[in-house]
Amino acid sequence: MMNPTMNFFALALYLSVGGLLVLRLARGEVVTGIVKIGILTLGFGAVVLHAALLYTSLWHPGGLNLALTPAFSLVAWVIAVLYLITTISRPVDNLGILIMPMAGLMVLLEWLWPEKISIPLTSGLQAVHIVVSILAYSLLSLAAVQSLMLLLQERHLRGKHPGGFIHALPPMQTMESLMFQMIGFGFALLTLTLISGAFFSDRIFGIPLKFTHHMVFAVLAWLVYAVLLIGRWRLGWRGRIAAHWTLGGIVLLILGYFGSKFVLEILLKRPG
């Protein structure tokens, strides 16, 4: 069992950041100055504690523990780190309303239901494949959260209720631009993930390429993001249509990886 005190403080810091951001948004106040510094300090404190917890849960003599709950926790940590780094220079503070409490929830989930499935690390290619895939999932998850905020913003503007929290959000054009930047980088990393998994499967995993549920869903997600980026480039897609395609892509990725792991590890009691 991991250190309960460290788990508690990591959870508390994540929830504190989310709560402070909710209060600022409810008042229609932009996060700036000393308030932003305070929120960033709490956020980085949370991810440092979370990193220490991940170190003890992920690394084992037999290899890397990527069972369902540690994998959830790892991806949530990477998303939180990317969010905090991005928010230093970009107006994405309000994404933390969802991202930080979710990261705290993953800390709690792994704390209550620790699991162990060790994957031997046999080559540098395997390590690179894992890192790139996690970064791809994390960036595309950030884009999905941005799309949710974009949908909420558009709904209030269409309903002619521009007051309140809308004042704390950047202009929709800025929101869309940031979302597509995240999608572009995430799509490039997802492409590298699929290429490495397809062409180096035998060297990375020690087995020939197999078209598993995970691979099929990942390819479908890749196609969704490819269509979205082409639609943006050639047809000028934006607003709701862009947000819906973004959410569709992340749903496929979640079903492909975490959905498959849930079925195998929880329902079928087999390594995922």
C-alpha positions in Angstrom: 0.0 0.0 0.0 1.3 3.4 -0.9 1.9 6.2 1.6 -1.6 7.3 2.6 -0.4 10.8 3.8 1.1 11.5 0.4 -2.0 10.3 -1.4 -4.2 12.5 0.8 -2.1 15.6 0.2 -1.9 15.0 -3.5 -5.7 14.6 -3.7 -6.3 17.7 -1.5 -4.0 19.9 -3.7 -5.6 18.7 -6.9 -9.1 19.4 -5.5 -8.0 22.8 -4.1 -6.8 23.9 -7.5 -10.0 22.8 -9.1 -12.1 24.5 -6.4 -10.2 27.8 -6.7 -10.6 27.8 -10.5 -14.4 27.1 -10.2 -14.7 30.1 -7.8 -12.9 32.4 -10.2 -14.9 31.2 -13.1 -18.2 31.6 -11.3 -17.3 35.2 -10.5 -16.3 35.8 -14.1 -12.8 36.7 -13.0 -9.7 36.0 -15.1 -6.9 34.1 -13.3 -4.0 36.6 -13.2 -1.2 37.9 -11.0 -0.7 36.6 -7.5 -3.8 34.3 -7.8 -2.3 32.6 -10.8 1.0 32.1 -9.1 -0.8 30.6 -6.1 -2.8 28.2 -8.2 0.3 27.2 -10.2 2.2 26.6 -6.9 -0.5 24.3 -5.6 -0.8 22.6 -9.0 2.9 21.9 -9.2 2.9 20.7 -5.6 0.2 18.2 -6.5 2.0 16.8 -9.6 5.3 16.5 -7.6 3.5 14.4 -5.0 1.7 12.5 -7.7 5.1 11.8 -9.4 6.5 10.3 -6.2 3.5 8.1 -5.9 3.8 7.0 -9.5 7.5 6.1 -9.1 6.7 3.7 -6.3 3.7 2.1 -8.2 5.0 1.9 -11.7 8.6 0.6 -11.3 9.1 -3.0 -10.3 11.9 -5.5 -10.7 9.9 -7.3 -13.3 9.3 -4.3 -15.4 6.8 -1.4 -15.8 3.5 -1.7 -14.0 0.9 -0.6 -16.5 -2.2 -2.2 -15.0 -5.5 -0.3 -15.4 -5.4 2.0 -12.3 -1.6 2.9 -12.6 -2.1 3.5 -16.3 -5.0 5.8 -15.6 -3.0 7.6 -13.0 0.0 8.0 -15.2 -2.0 9.5 -18.1 -3.8 11.9 -15.7 -0.4 13.0 -14.3 1.0 13.7 -17.8 -2.2 15.7 -18.7 -1.9 17.7 -15.5 1.8 18.5 -16.1 1.1 19.5 -19.7 -1.8 21.7 -18.5 0.3 23.5 -15.9 3.2 24.1 -18.3 0.8 25.4 -21.0 -1.1 27.6 -18.7 2.1 29.6 -17.9 2.0 31.2 -21.3 -1.4 30.4 -22.8 -4.9 31.3 -21.6 -6.0 27.7 -20.7 -6.3 28.2 -16.9 -10.0 27.2 -16.9 -9.3 23.7 -18.3 -8.0 22.9 -14.8 -11.6 22.9 -13.6 -11.9 19.4 -15.1 -8.2 18.3 -15.4 -7.1 18.8 -11.8 -10.0 17.2 -10.0 -9.8 14.3 -12.5 -6.1 13.8 -11.7 -7.0 13.8 -8.0 -9.7 11.2 -8.7 -7.1 9.0 -10.5 -4.8 9.3 -7.4 -7.7 8.2 -5.2 -8.6 5.4 -7.6 -5.1 3.9 -7.6 -4.9 4.4 -3.8 -8.1 2.4 -3.3 -7.6 -0.2 -6.0 -3.9 -0.8 -6.6 -3.2 -3.3 -9.3 0.1 -4.9 -10.6 0.8 -6.2 -14.1 4.5 -5.9 -15.0 5.5 -5.3 -18.6 9.2 -6.1 -19.1 11.2 -3.2 -20.8 13.3 -5.1 -23.3 14.5 -2.2 -25.5 14.8 1.5 -26.0 12.3 1.4 -28.8 9.7 0.0 -26.4 10.3 2.8 -23.9 10.1 5.4 -26.7 6.9 3.9 -28.0 5.3 4.0 -24.5 6.4 7.6 -23.9 5.2 8.9 -27.3 1.8 7.1 -26.9 1.2 8.5 -23.5 2.1 12.0 -24.7 -0.3 11.6 -27.7 -3.2 10.5 -25.5 -2.5 13.3 -23.1 -2.4 16.1 -25.7 -5.5 14.8 -27.4 -7.2 14.6 -24.0 -6.3 18.3 -23.4 -7.8 19.1 -26.7 -11.0 17.3 -25.7 -11.3 19.3 -22.5 -10.7 22.5 -24.5 -13.5 21.4 -26.9 -15.9 20.9 -24.0 -15.2 24.5 -22.8 -15.6 25.7 -26.4 -19.1 24.0 -26.6 -20.1 25.5 -23.3 -18.9 29.0 -24.4 -20.8 28.7 -27.7 -24.0 27.5 -26.0 -24.1 30.5 -23.7 -23.3 32.9 -26.5 -26.0 31.4 -28.7 -28.5 31.6 -25.8 -27.6 35.3 -25.5 -26.3 34.9 -21.9 -22.8 36.3 -22.4 -22.4 37.4 -18.8 -20.9 35.6 -15.7 -18.2 33.1 -16.3 -18.0 33.8 -20.1 -16.0 37.0 -19.2 -13.3 34.7 -17.7 -12.9 32.8 -21.0 -10.7 33.8 -23.9 -12.4 34.7 -27.2 -13.7 31.7 -29.1 -11.2 32.2 -31.9 -8.4 31.9 -29.4 -10.0 28.8 -27.9 -10.3 27.1 -31.3 -6.7 28.0 -32.3 -5.4 26.4 -29.1 -7.5 23.3 -29.5 -6.2 22.7 -33.1 -2.6 23.3 -32.0 -3.1 20.5 -29.4 -4.8 18.3 -31.9 -2.0 18.9 -34.5 0.8 17.9 -32.0 -1.3 15.0 -30.6 -2.1 13.7 -34.1 1.6 13.7 -35.0 2.5 11.8 -31.9 -0.4 9.4 -32.5 0.9 8.8 -36.0 4.3 8.0 -34.6 2.7 5.6 -32.1 0.9 3.7 -34.8 4.0 3.5 -37.0 6.2 2.3 -34.2 3.6 -0.2 -33.1 3.1 -1.5 -36.7 6.6 -1.7 -38.0 8.5 -2.5 -34.8 6.0 -4.7 -33.0 8.4 -7.7 -33.0 11.3 -5.7 -31.7 9.3 -3.6 -29.2 7.0 -6.3 -27.8 8.6 -9.5 -28.9 5.5 -10.6 -30.9 4.4 -10.1 -34.5 1.9 -7.4 -35.3 -1.6 -8.3 -34.1 -4.8 -6.3 -35.0 -6.2 -6.2 -31.5 -9.2 -4.1 -30.3 -6.7 -1.5 -29.1 -5.0 -1.2 -32.6 -8.4 -1.1 -34.4 -9.8 1.7 -32.2 -6.5 3.6 -32.4 -6.6 3.5 -36.2 -10.2 4.7 -36.2 -9.3 7.5 -33.9 -6.4 8.5 -36.2 -8.8 8.6 -39.1 -11.2 10.8 -37.1 -8.5 13.3 -36.3 -7.2 13.2 -39.9 -10.6 14.0 -41.3 -11.0 16.8 -38.7 -7.7 18.4 -39.6 -8.4 18.2 -43.3 -11.9 19.6 -42.6 -10.3 22.5 -40.8 -7.7 23.1 -43.6 -10.0 22.8 -46.6 -13.5 23.6 -45.3 -12.7 25.8 -42.4 -14.4 23.6 -39.8 -14.8 25.3 -36.4 -17.2 25.6 -33.4 -19.5 22.7 -32.7 -18.5 20.5 -35.6 -14.8 20.7 -34.7 -15.6 20.1 -31.0 -17.8 17.1 -31.8 -15.1 15.5 -34.0 -12.5 16.1 -31.3 -14.7 14.4 -28.7 -15.4 11.5 -31.0 -11.7 10.9 -31.5 -10.9 10.8 -27.8 -13.8 8.5 -27.1 -12.3 6.0 -29.6 -8.9 6.2 -28.0 -10.3 5.7 -24.5 -12.4 2.7 -25.6 -9.4 1.3 -27.5 -6.9 1.4 -24.6 -8.7 1.8 -21.3 -11.8 0.1 -22.4 -9.8 -2.9 -23.6 -7.8 -3.0 -20.4 -11.0 -2.8 -18.3 -12.6 -5.8 -20.1 -9.4 -7.9 -19.9 -8.2 -7.1 -16.4 -11.5 -6.5 -14.5 -14.1 -8.6 -16.3 -12.0 -11.4 -17.7 -9.2 -11.3 -15.1 -6.5 -11.4 -17.7 -3.4 -9.2 -18.3 -4.4 -6.2 -20.4 
